Amino acid sequence: MTGNGVVRPYGDTLDDGQVQFSFTLPVPFGRRAEEATRQLLAEMGVSDVRLAASRDLGNGFTFFVAYGRTDKAVNFDAVVVDDALKAGAPDMHEIDELLASEFERPIVVVGACIGSDAHTVGIDAIMNMKGYAGDYGLERYQMIEAHNLGAQVPPAELVRRAIELRASVVLVSQVVTQKEVHIRHMSQLVEILEAEGVRDDVLLIAGGPYIDNKLAKELGYDAGFGSGSRPSQVAAFIARQLIARKAARDGD
């Protein structure tokens, strides 16, 4: 780190600006493909480009690994992130006690990977009983009735099941991101909830490696949890939000 919190990437020597790239170009393998890669990285402002590896992927595609140097930097002191969702999460027993003090019966949580997404590792880590990294999933909570609908669930089906089960919380997991399909799936779910007149009746939460709280809220969700989120963090957010909503209703 240089003065005033400014940081640059480095490979061998601090602040040398060394960076690594790996990507595929839709061009046939060969010398022209390598030169195209050098020119592309130069257009990106990368200097001293060195090709470490190239591989013919067939069908007119070539994969590259390249190194270079950038003079770009970032002021680390000015970087701000939203850690509120992950801060101070109590354990499962404390969350159960908190919910039991406010609700007479377990709250219903319905979750799924929606659309064409078949990757259940995220939703399973949050909902399944064994949980993630020693943190028990929502199925183990006494005050949560968890329904994991699995993979490739159409948004309309998730909404139908949420209404049928009288869910208080809907969890959405999205891992597949090609051509921003996760954005379309997530937006479609919000539109269906609104069309059914139940959007305000549920706490809507999204999660996935390319989802953060900012993106989720922009798409109409109440919160977004990214990679590494633990079940207790999600459960704590659910408990606090539902209790706050209950207090607001009771105060009306």
C-alpha positions as CSV (number, residue, x, y, z in Angstrom):
1,M,0.0,0.0,0.0
2,T,1.3,3.4,-1.0
3,G,0.5,6.7,0.8
4,N,-3.1,7.8,1.3
5,G,-4.4,4.3,1.1
6,V,-3.7,3.8,-2.6
7,V,-3.1,0.2,-3.6
8,R,-2.0,-1.5,-6.9
9,P,-1.8,-5.1,-7.9
10,Y,1.5,-6.8,-7.7
11,G,3.1,-10.1,-8.7
12,D,6.8,-10.0,-7.8
13,T,7.5,-6.6,-6.2
14,L,5.1,-4.4,-4.2
15,D,3.2,-2.0,-6.5
16,D,4.7,-3.4,-9.7
17,G,1.2,-3.5,-11.3
18,Q,1.5,-7.1,-12.5
19,V,-1.9,-8.7,-13.4
20,Q,-3.0,-12.0,-14.8
21,F,-5.8,-12.7,-17.3
22,S,-7.5,-15.8,-18.5
23,F,-10.2,-15.8,-21.2
24,T,-11.4,-17.3,-24.4
25,L,-11.6,-15.6,-27.8
26,P,-13.9,-16.9,-30.6
27,V,-10.9,-17.1,-33.0
28,P,-9.0,-20.1,-34.5
29,F,-5.8,-21.2,-32.6
30,G,-2.6,-19.7,-34.0
31,R,-0.3,-16.7,-34.3
32,R,-3.1,-14.3,-35.4
33,A,-5.1,-15.3,-32.3
34,E,-2.0,-14.6,-30.1
35,E,-1.5,-11.2,-31.7
36,A,-5.2,-10.4,-31.3
37,T,-4.9,-11.1,-27.6
38,R,-1.9,-8.8,-27.3
39,Q,-3.8,-6.0,-29.1
40,L,-6.9,-6.6,-27.0
41,L,-5.0,-6.3,-23.7
42,A,-3.3,-3.2,-25.0
43,E,-6.7,-1.7,-25.7
44,M,-7.5,-2.4,-22.1
45,G,-4.6,-0.3,-21.0
46,V,-2.3,-3.3,-20.1
47,S,1.4,-2.9,-21.0
48,D,4.3,-5.4,-21.2
49,V,1.9,-8.2,-22.3
50,R,3.3,-11.7,-22.1
51,L,1.3,-14.8,-23.3
52,A,1.9,-17.6,-20.8
53,A,-0.3,-20.2,-22.5
54,S,-2.8,-20.7,-25.3
55,R,-4.9,-23.7,-26.1
56,D,-7.0,-24.8,-29.0
57,L,-10.5,-25.4,-27.8
58,G,-11.8,-26.5,-31.2
59,N,-14.6,-25.1,-33.3
60,G,-12.8,-21.8,-33.8
61,F,-12.2,-20.9,-30.1
62,T,-8.8,-20.3,-28.3
63,F,-8.2,-20.1,-24.6
64,F,-5.4,-17.8,-23.3
65,V,-3.5,-17.1,-20.1
66,A,-1.6,-13.8,-20.2
67,Y,0.3,-11.5,-17.9
68,G,0.9,-7.7,-18.1
69,R,1.2,-4.5,-16.2
70,T,-1.3,-1.9,-15.2
71,D,-0.8,1.6,-13.8
72,K,-4.4,1.7,-12.3
73,A,-4.8,1.9,-8.6
74,V,-7.6,2.2,-6.0
75,N,-7.9,4.1,-2.8
76,F,-8.5,1.3,-0.3
77,D,-9.4,3.8,2.5
78,A,-12.4,5.0,0.4
79,V,-13.8,1.5,-0.2
80,V,-17.1,0.9,1.5
81,V,-19.1,-2.4,1.6
82,D,-22.4,-3.4,3.1
83,D,-21.6,-5.9,5.9
84,A,-24.7,-5.3,7.9
85,L,-26.3,-8.6,6.8
86,K,-23.4,-10.6,8.1
87,A,-22.7,-8.7,11.3
88,G,-23.4,-10.1,14.8
89,A,-25.4,-13.1,13.8
90,P,-26.5,-15.1,16.9
91,D,-26.5,-18.9,16.9
92,M,-29.3,-21.2,16.0
93,H,-30.6,-21.6,19.6
94,E,-30.7,-17.8,20.2
95,I,-32.6,-17.3,17.0
96,D,-35.1,-20.0,17.9
97,E,-35.6,-18.4,21.2
98,L,-36.1,-15.0,19.6
99,L,-38.7,-16.3,17.2
100,A,-40.5,-18.2,19.9
101,S,-40.8,-15.1,22.0
102,E,-42.7,-13.3,19.1
103,F,-44.5,-16.0,17.2
104,E,-46.8,-18.8,18.3
105,R,-45.9,-21.2,15.5
106,P,-42.9,-21.8,13.2
107,I,-42.5,-19.4,10.3
108,V,-42.7,-20.9,6.9
109,V,-39.7,-20.5,4.5
110,V,-39.8,-21.6,0.9
111,G,-36.6,-21.7,-1.2
112,A,-35.5,-22.8,-4.6
113,C,-33.1,-22.4,-7.5
114,I,-35.4,-20.8,-10.1
115,G,-35.6,-20.8,-13.9
116,S,-33.0,-23.0,-15.7
117,D,-30.6,-22.9,-12.7
118,A,-29.7,-26.5,-11.7
119,H,-27.0,-25.6,-9.1
120,T,-28.4,-26.4,-5.6
121,V,-25.2,-26.1,-3.6
122,G,-26.2,-22.6,-2.4
123,I,-29.8,-23.2,-1.4
124,D,-28.8,-26.5,0.1
125,A,-26.1,-24.9,2.2
126,I,-28.7,-22.5,3.7
127,M,-31.7,-24.7,4.0
128,N,-30.7,-28.3,4.4
129,M,-30.3,-29.6,7.9
130,K,-26.5,-30.1,7.8
131,G,-26.0,-26.5,6.7
132,Y,-22.6,-25.1,5.8
133,A,-19.2,-25.0,7.6
134,G,-20.7,-26.3,10.8
135,D,-23.5,-23.8,10.8
136,Y,-26.8,-25.7,10.8
137,G,-29.3,-25.1,8.0
138,L,-32.9,-23.8,8.4
139,E,-34.4,-27.3,8.5
140,R,-32.8,-27.8,11.9
141,Y,-34.4,-24.7,13.5
142,Q,-37.4,-25.4,15.7
143,M,-39.1,-22.2,14.8
144,I,-38.6,-22.5,11.1
145,E,-40.6,-24.7,8.7
146,A,-38.3,-25.0,5.8
147,H,-39.3,-26.2,2.3
148,N,-36.5,-26.6,-0.2
149,L,-38.0,-27.1,-3.6
150,G,-34.7,-27.8,-5.3
151,A,-33.5,-26.9,-8.8
152,Q,-35.0,-25.5,-12.0
153,V,-38.2,-24.4,-10.4
154,P,-40.2,-22.0,-12.6
155,P,-40.8,-18.6,-10.8
156,A,-44.5,-19.1,-11.2
157,E,-44.3,-22.5,-9.4
158,L,-42.3,-21.0,-6.6
159,V,-44.9,-18.3,-6.1
160,R,-47.7,-20.9,-6.2
161,R,-46.0,-23.0,-3.6
162,A,-45.3,-20.0,-1.4
163,I,-49.0,-19.0,-1.5
164,E,-50.1,-22.6,-0.9
165,L,-47.8,-23.0,2.1
166,R,-48.6,-19.4,3.4
167,A,-44.9,-18.7,3.5
168,S,-43.5,-15.7,5.3
169,V,-40.2,-15.9,3.5
170,V,-39.1,-16.8,0.0
171,L,-35.5,-17.6,-0.7
172,V,-34.1,-17.6,-4.2
173,S,-30.7,-19.0,-5.2
174,Q,-29.1,-18.1,-8.5
175,V,-25.7,-19.4,-9.6
176,V,-25.9,-19.5,-13.4
177,T,-25.2,-16.0,-14.8
178,Q,-24.6,-16.4,-18.6
179,K,-26.1,-13.5,-20.5
180,E,-27.5,-12.2,-17.2
181,V,-30.1,-14.9,-17.0
182,H,-30.1,-14.6,-13.2
183,I,-31.3,-11.0,-13.6
184,R,-34.2,-12.1,-15.8
185,H,-35.2,-14.9,-13.5
186,M,-35.1,-12.8,-10.4
187,S,-37.0,-9.9,-12.0
188,Q,-39.6,-12.3,-13.3
189,L,-40.2,-13.7,-9.8
190,V,-40.8,-10.2,-8.4
191,E,-43.2,-9.4,-11.2
192,I,-45.3,-12.6,-10.5
193,L,-45.4,-11.9,-6.8
194,E,-46.7,-8.4,-7.5
195,A,-49.2,-9.6,-10.1
196,E,-50.5,-12.1,-7.5
197,G,-50.8,-9.3,-4.9
198,V,-48.5,-11.0,-2.4
199,R,-45.2,-9.2,-2.8
200,D,-45.7,-7.3,0.4
201,D,-46.7,-10.4,2.3
202,V,-43.3,-12.1,2.1
203,L,-39.8,-11.4,2.9
204,L,-37.9,-11.9,-0.4
205,I,-34.2,-12.9,-0.2
206,A,-31.8,-13.8,-3.0
207,G,-28.4,-15.4,-2.8
208,G,-25.6,-16.5,-5.1
209,P,-22.0,-15.9,-6.0
210,Y,-22.8,-12.9,-8.2
211,I,-25.5,-11.4,-6.0
212,D,-25.0,-8.8,-3.3
213,N,-27.3,-6.8,-1.2
214,K,-27.1,-3.8,-3.6
215,L,-28.1,-5.8,-6.7
216,A,-30.9,-7.6,-4.8
217,K,-32.5,-4.4,-3.6
218,E,-32.2,-2.9,-7.1
219,L,-34.2,-5.9,-8.4
220,G,-36.9,-5.5,-5.8
221,Y,-35.7,-7.9,-3.1
222,D,-35.4,-7.3,0.6
223,A,-31.9,-8.5,0.8
224,G,-29.1,-10.3,-1.0
225,F,-26.5,-12.7,0.4
226,G,-23.3,-13.5,-1.5
227,S,-20.8,-16.3,-1.4
228,G,-19.8,-17.6,2.0
229,S,-23.0,-16.5,3.7
230,R,-24.0,-18.8,6.6
231,P,-27.4,-20.2,7.5
232,S,-27.4,-18.4,10.8
233,Q,-26.8,-15.0,9.1
234,V,-29.8,-15.6,6.9
235,A,-31.9,-16.8,9.8
236,A,-30.9,-13.8,11.9
237,F,-31.9,-11.4,9.2
238,I,-35.2,-13.2,8.7
239,A,-36.0,-13.1,12.5
240,R,-35.1,-9.5,12.9
241,Q,-37.1,-8.4,9.8
242,L,-40.2,-10.4,10.6
243,I,-40.2,-9.2,14.2
244,A,-39.8,-5.6,13.0
245,R,-42.7,-6.1,10.6
246,K,-44.9,-7.6,13.3
247,A,-44.1,-4.7,15.6
248,A,-45.1,-2.2,12.9
249,R,-48.4,-4.0,12.3
250,D,-49.2,-4.2,16.0
251,G,-48.5,-0.5,16.3
252,D,-50.9,0.5,13.6
